[in-house]
Amino acid sequence: MKELIKKILSAGHVSYEVLLPVRFIDMWEPAVLAIKREGYSIKCNGQRGVVITEKFQQATAINIPYGHPTEFSIQSADGAEYNLKPGENSPSRDSIVLILRLFRMKPSRRAKEGRRASSSSRVGWSE
């Protein structure tokens, strides 16, 4: 698992098949959660198209809702919440949440290091 996470962080991007709730209870539609160094996007396979594309910000929150063992949520900087659950061929919810949180942490960590270090000694993504 640790090596897979290192590989994903080094590549700087990953996509997962997820399910996004439809307006009706217990109905989910397939979507793709694309995670990159700078942000994420959720795109539905159907008519809905792109749901959100956003850069990671301090206000972006990745949560595991109580009482929903397979679901996770992303709260965007503007406060919109997107409930998701892994698709059939995706890794576990916890793995996806961990990857999201690591990618979200990276930009803020780089910014802090950039303020403390000169441009020649900054730490990159290959930690």
N, C-alpha and C positions, 0 to 999 in steps of 0.2 A: 504494500500500500504506500509506504513512504517513497519508494522509488517512482511509483506512478505519479504521485503528487509532485515530486521534483521534476519529472518529465513534463507534466502539464504546465507547471509554473515556468519552466525553461522555454517551452514552446510559446507561451504567452496567450494561448487561446484553447478553448475546448467547447464542444457543443453536446447537449444532451437532449434526448427525446423526453418531453414532459407532457403532462396533461393539465389543461387549464379548465376551470369550471365554466359551464354554460350557465345561463341564468336560472336553469331549473335544478332542483336538488338532485344530487347523485348523477348528474350528466356531465361528462368531461370531454373536451375535444383535444386532439393531438396538437402539440406545438413543439417548437424548438427553442431551448434556452441556450443562447450563444454567449459565452463568457470570454471577455478579452481583458488584457491588462488594464485598459482604461475604463471599461464599463461592461454593460450587458445588454442583451436584447431578447425579447420574447416575440416569436412570430408564429402565428397559427397557420396550419396547413390549409384551412378552409377559407371562406369568404372574409373572415375577420382580418386576415393579413397581419401586418405588424401591430402588435399591441403596445409595445414600449421599446424605446432605445434610449439608454441613459448612461452617462458617465458616472462612475462611482464617486460619491460625495460623503462627507461626514454624516449627513442625515440619512443616507441609505442604510436600511436595516434588513438583516436576514434573520428570520425567526422560525422557530419550531412551535406551532400552536399546540397548546395543551389539549389533550383528548383526541388528537388526530394523528395516529401513529405513522401514517405514510405521507403526510403533507408537510410542506414548508411554505413560508411566505417571504416575499420581497416587498419591503415598503420603500417606495421611491422618495426622492428628496422633496417632492411636492405633496407627500402624504398619501398617495394612492397605494393601495395594497393589492398584491397579486398572489393569490393562493395557487400553489402548484403541487403536483406530486409526480414522482419519477414515472417515465414510460416503462413499458414491459421490458425493453432491452437496455435500460439505463442502470447505472449503479444505484446503490441505496440512497435514500433521502439524506442520511447523515454524511455520506461521501460528497454529495452535491453541495450540501450546506457548508461543509468544511472548505471545499474548493472556492465557493463564492466568498466566504469570509476571508480566506487567504488573499484572493485577488483584491478584495475591497481594502484590506490592510496595506497592501503593497504601495499604492500611490501615496498614501499619507506618510508611510515610513520613508519613502524616497524623498518626499518633500522636506521632512524633518532633517534627514541626513544631508540633503543639499544645502540647507541653511547653515549647518554646522561645519561642513567640509568644503574644501575648494573643489572646483569642477574636475580636477584631475584625480581626485581620490574618492569620488562618489561610489557607493555600492550599487551594483546593478541588480538585475533580476536573477542572476545565476548564483545566488547565495547558497 
